[in-house]
């Protein structure tokens, strides 16, 4: 997990997720995005091949928990399957996508 400084000098954790984001990975996604991170989080999704409703729920839950603690979650490099799911579910307006 990289921690470059952001423009406002707050730490930012870059978490790379790949493969399938589904029910089987729910606990891992939560751990990596929320528990193991220390600052704002950027989830690099460039290697994600599939996301189901459980994977989306994991991302939404992580965003909510981070926000409750004054932190943020941004999604970077979403692949076409990820982008389509975000658009279909209208959650592309909820996340900051970079």
C-alpha positions in Angstrom: 0.0 0.0 0.0 1.5 3.3 -1.1 1.1 6.5 0.9 1.8 9.6 -1.2 0.9 12.9 0.2 -2.1 14.7 -1.2 -2.2 18.4 -2.1 -3.3 19.2 1.4 -0.5 17.0 2.9 -2.9 14.4 4.3 -1.7 10.8 3.8 -3.5 8.9 1.0 -3.4 5.1 0.9 -3.5 3.5 -2.5 -5.1 0.1 -2.4 -4.9 -2.1 -5.5 -7.8 -4.4 -6.0 -7.9 -7.0 -8.8 -9.9 -10.0 -10.0 -13.4 -10.5 -8.9 -15.0 -8.3 -6.2 -17.8 -10.6 -4.8 -19.2 -12.1 -1.7 -16.1 -14.3 -1.2 -13.9 -11.2 -1.0 -16.2 -9.0 1.1 -14.1 -9.3 4.4 -10.8 -8.8 2.5 -12.1 -5.6 0.8 -13.3 -4.2 4.1 -10.0 -5.0 5.8 -7.9 -3.5 3.0 -9.9 -0.4 2.5 -10.9 0.5 6.0 -9.0 -1.4 8.7 -5.5 -1.5 7.2 -5.6 2.1 5.8 -4.6 5.2 7.8 -5.6 8.1 5.6 -7.9 8.9 2.6 -8.1 5.8 0.4 -7.8 5.5 -3.4 -8.9 2.1 -4.6 -7.1 1.3 -7.8 -9.6 -0.9 -9.8 -7.6 -1.2 -13.0 -7.3 -5.0 -12.5 -10.9 -5.7 -11.5 -12.6 -8.1 -13.9 -16.0 -8.5 -12.2 -18.1 -6.9 -9.5 -21.4 -8.2 -8.2 -23.8 -6.6 -5.7 -21.7 -7.9 -2.8 -18.6 -6.2 -4.2 -20.5 -3.0 -4.7 -21.9 -3.2 -1.2 -18.4 -3.6 0.1 -17.2 -0.4 -1.7 -20.3 1.5 -0.4 -19.8 0.3 3.1 -16.1 1.2 3.0 -17.0 4.7 1.7 -19.5 5.2 4.5 -17.2 4.0 7.3 -14.3 6.1 6.0 -16.6 9.2 5.7 -17.8 8.7 9.3 -14.2 9.0 10.4 -13.3 12.1 8.4 -11.7 10.1 5.6 -12.6 9.5 1.9 -12.7 6.8 -0.7 -11.9 7.5 -4.3 -12.1 4.9 -7.1 -9.2 5.1 -9.7 -9.0 3.5 -13.1 -12.3 1.6 -13.0 -12.5 -1.1 -15.8 -15.5 -1.2 -18.1 -17.3 -3.8 -16.0 -16.9 -1.7 -12.9 -17.9 1.5 -14.7 -21.0 -0.2 -16.2 -22.1 -1.4 -12.7 -21.6 2.0 -11.2 -23.7 3.6 -14.0 -26.5 1.1 -13.9 -26.8 1.4 -10.2 -26.4 5.2 -10.2 -23.6 5.0 -7.7 -21.2 6.7 -10.1 -22.5 9.9 -8.5 -21.7 8.7 -5.0 -18.1 7.9 -5.5 -15.3 10.2 -6.5 -13.8 8.6 -9.6 -10.3 9.6 -10.7 
